[in-house]
Amino acid sequence: MKFGKDRNGVTKPRGRARFDLRGRLKIVAGGLGLCALALVARAVDLQLVDNAYYQQKADSRFLREIPIPTSRGMITDRNGEPLAVSSPVDTVWGNPQELLKSPARLPELAEALGVPLDELERKLAQRADKEFVYLQRRINPAAAEKILARKIPGVFSQREFRRFYPQGEALAHVLGFTNIDDLGQEGVELAFDDWLRGTPGAQKVIRDRRGRIVENVDLVRAAQPGKDLVLSIDRRIQYLAHRELRRALLETGASAGSAVVLDVATGEILAMANLPTFNPNAVTGEHRDARRNRAVTDLIEPGSTIKPLTVAAGIEAGVIAPDSRVDTSPGWIANGRYRTSDFRNYGVLDITGILTKSSNVGVSKIVHRLPDKTFYDFLRRFGYGQSTGSGFPGEAAGLLPPPASWSGTSKQTMSYGYGLSATPLQIAHAYATLGNHGRAMTPTLVKGQGGEPAQVLAPEIADEVVRMMQTVTEPGGTGTRAAILGYHVAGKSGTARKASGGGYARRYVAFFAGLVPVDNPRFSMAVVIDDPDTSAGVYGGGAVSAPVFQRVMDGALRLMDVPPDDIDTWLAAQAKDQAKAQAANARRPAAVATLPDATAPAAATVGARP
């Protein structure tokens, strides 16, 4: 027993202190139980009831939705030859946040990328709060692998596709090109971008902290590759047109040129070449003018190529007949304060002779007999002053002023190709309509998409005018250099002065447009040579543009196995060549003449057609 003193100092015995251990344990246990219950409830709430927020935070660190790249559709010519294909390439990208944590590796990365270190550091600093930056785009997979092999933290790669154009400059204006994101920018690539592009896919993956894919979680959307496109272009004829156009520019010193070849029966564009041109595989911001498709965007006064239509309009209106005669003396006719002149005084000409000699006076007198609206409506029917409907981006509609805006001499100058404007494609289309017995077909760049024909001129009139045009390429005509051995060629040369400063400069545009073969026209072609050098005195359409027509059409007829329609001329030429070969053999020394003549058979087949 313990004792203690009270306040008066008296010693008294002290009672035992009461201690309830069991009660205290229950209180502690109850408190811990409540805490545990609260933790469980919170866990249930986070894991099951309200887990979206934290799930998203967790996924944002590891789960990614990445695109599945898809390739553009292939573009082929009418024979299935590839004109535009997509090749797999790699794009190297980086995570700026991770790269900036390893500044010591940046010089190595700059060296691998082939860029200055300060440029790389500036790019990363500008995107320091981002997790993605392009380092190099669309490079060879082997080059990308060399960069990744350095194992620099924060550097990765992804698959993309790059467009490749096997024909290079020859088809650049038709095809156009794609940009860095593989979207069509010009030409067919732009016009049919939705068709060619396809739809990229998407896939959910789990990445580790280094950005590497460790698990494919789910396919969100399957990739749909672009659809293929078959053009009406024939790669072989396109190459011929490009080659001969380049040759003409080199020989004449011209600044530019265009050539268009149409299939007469279908309206399909078989070739469309322009110079200057560009390389679609390496497009830069320089020389933008060279990227213009002059055959559909440039407007030019068509010159004498309009004269067959003036004649056809006169015959249709009944103001002239094919055998009518027109007096062109004295070789000129008044044109307001000026004169409309011929090369010389041709005197009295029949209608065929007006085209053969390209008489400005003759067509002027024909058009004077036509009402203004009649002539205007006729040219509209042949597509002048309106788009051809080819669907090519940026196609110009041309300029054909309505009669209400004509002055006293407008109709006269329009009869021989001044005062209106057209594209080379429109000229080729108008001639194709004549060659198709007066039926107009909408030009198209897609194989098999020719529309229904529209009869714009009576077949007998169209055929009659085509036969008149045949004399232009025969002796005495202005386009003899367009003649093709074994074939009758119908055409018209033209030379127009270029407008400058409200008048006309002594600079020219040379034309030749024609059809071949005359008996059943298969091809229509228009050739335009812009600003040939006049110093040598050779700048007319018959001298400058007609040879391009001849060489391209001669090759096209052979390639397409078109049978000749002028057998007599072809046989006469063969006999003449054979006679020359025999005469050459006869002049050889006796010792040489007795040897087998290995060259004779080859000489006998020169110019042969199937």
Secondary structure by P-SEA (a helix, b strand, c coil): cbbbbccccbbbbbbbbbbbaaaaaaaaaaaaaaaaaaaaaaaaaacccccaaaaaaaaaacccccccccccbbbbcccccccbbbbbbbbbbbcaaaaaacccaaaaaaaaacccaaaaaaaaaaacccccccccccccaaaaaaaacccccccccccbbbbbbcccccccccccccccccccccccccccccccccbbbbbbbbbcccccccccccccbbbbbbbbbbbcccaaaaaaaaaaaaaaaaacccccbbbbbbcccccccccccccccccccccccccccccccccccccccccccaaaaaaaaaaaaccccccbbbbcccccccccccccccccccccccaaaaaaaccaaaaaaaaaaccaaaaaaaaaaacccccccccccccccbbbbccccccccaaaaaaacccbbbcaaaaaaaaaaaaaccbbbcccccccccccccccccaaaaaaaaaaacccccccccccccccccbbbbbccbbbbbbcccccccbbbbbcccccccccccbbbbbbbccccccccccccccccaaaaaaaaaaaaaaaccccccaaaaaaaaaaaaaaaaaaaaacccccccccccaaaaaaaccccc
